[in-house]
Amino acid sequence: MEGMRHRVLACDFDGTLAVEGVCSDETVEALQRVAASGMRLVLVTGRTWEELIDVFDPGSLFEQIVVENGAVVIDRGSGQEQLLAPRVPPGLVAELQRTGVTPLIVGRVLCSTAWSQEPKLSAAIAKVGVDRQVVRNRDSAMVLPPGISKRTGIEAALRAMGETPAVTVAVGDGENDVALFAVAGVAVAVANAVDVLKARADVVLSEPNGKGIQALAAALVAGDLGALTALSPLAG
């Protein structure tokens, strides 16, 4: 797998780059080396922009940042924000607040809370009669318009960059990364990924979170993803 076939690295944030919201300096430095080697970086997260910058300063490391699980794409160069779906209906937010859904995070398009609140979310969607669905991401539940996923977000980000999914290496850990893996040229799961994601990965890293990212970064800089494949229990 020669270096220039892989032109873009698309990274999930929580559980992949970060542990409990913290992305280590070593992981950031590893990503900086990937960027210095000529690859272009995209961050793809279920977090809202406000939630992300509360814990992480993306600086100019990522050209595009996909937030709200694919619903919103931010161009870091221009600061332009692109909404890929209608904004969250105020009536739905009011009903979620009325029924005591907590914690409740409200973004531009997405609302999210703990997975334990899923019955309340489904009841509120039915009552208000809006076209929304509940998507699981580990212990979180996200309310999104149908058809919106990390796939829609990465495709929009890549279009903005003039790149294609085929030249993209994607790395993640959660159920919501399955959609990201569906379009990536190479799909990489960190060691702590959920089984459903590992089953769809081309490479499963032997290390979790940032440690896994550092190994992936070294392989990308060396232009040798094959070295990782040899380590992968799913190789072949």
C-alpha positions, 0 to 999 in steps of 0.5 A, spaced: 500 500 500 504 505 497 503 512 500 500 516 495 494 512 495 492 514 501 491 522 501 486 523 507 486 521 514 479 521 517 479 520 525 473 519 530 474 523 536 471 520 542 474 513 544 479 514 538 483 520 538 481 522 545 480 518 552 474 521 556 475 528 552 482 528 553 487 527 546 494 526 549 500 531 546 503 524 543 497 523 539 497 530 536 504 530 535 503 523 531 497 527 527 502 533 525 507 528 522 501 525 518 499 532 516 507 534 514 507 527 510 502 530 505 496 527 508 490 531 509 486 530 516 479 531 517 475 530 524 469 526 524 465 526 531 458 526 534 460 532 538 457 538 537 462 544 535 461 547 542 462 540 546 468 539 541 472 545 543 470 545 550 475 539 551 480 540 544 483 545 540 483 543 533 488 548 531 489 548 523 491 540 524 484 538 520 482 542 514 475 540 515 471 538 521 465 534 521 460 535 527 454 532 530 455 525 527 455 528 519 450 533 520 454 539 520 461 540 516 466 546 518 471 548 513 477 550 518 480 555 512 474 559 511 470 558 518 464 556 514 459 552 517 455 547 512 448 544 515 447 538 511 440 537 514 434 541 517 435 544 524 433 541 530 425 542 531 424 547 537 418 543 539 422 537 540 427 540 544 421 543 548 418 536 549 425 533 551 426 538 556 418 537 559 419 530 560 426 531 563 431 528 558 438 529 562 443 531 560 440 534 554 445 537 548 442 541 543 446 542 537 444 545 530 441 539 527 442 534 533 440 533 540 444 527 544 443 524 551 445 518 555 443 511 551 438 510 558 434 516 555 432 512 549 425 510 551 424 518 552 427 520 546 423 515 542 416 517 545 418 525 544 419 524 537 412 520 536 409 525 540 411 531 536 411 527 530 418 530 527 422 526 522 427 524 526 431 517 529 435 515 534 442 513 533 446 509 538 454 511 539 456 506 545 453 509 551 450 515 548 443 516 544 443 521 538 437 524 535 438 525 527 434 526 521 434 520 517 439 519 512 444 523 516 450 519 518 458 520 518 458 518 511 454 524 509 458 528 513 465 525 510 462 525 503 461 533 504 467 534 507 471 530 501 467 534 496 469 541 499 477 538 499 476 535 492 478 528 494 474 522 494 472 516 499 477 511 495 483 515 497 481 516 505 483 512 511 478 512 516 479 510 523 474 509 529 471 506 535 463 506 535 457 504 532 456 510 529 463 509 525 460 503 521 457 509 516 464 512 516 467 505 514 462 504 509 465 509 504 472 509 506 478 506 502 481 503 508 477 502 514 481 502 521 478 500 528 482 501 534 483 495 539 477 498 544 472 499 538 466 495 538 465 488 535 460 490 530 465 496 527 471 491 528 468 486 523 467 491 518 475 494 519 480 492 514 485 493 519 484 492 527 490 496 531 493 492 537 493 498 541 487 502 543 485 510 543 491 514 542 496 509 542 493 505 536 493 512 532 500 513 534 501 506 530 497 508 525 500 515 524 507 511 523 505 506 518 502 512 514 508 516 514 512 510 512 507 509 507 506 502 509 499 500 512 501 493 510 505 493 516 499 494 520 495 489 516 500 483 518 499 485 525 491 485 525 488 479 527 483 480 521 488 480 516 486 476 510 
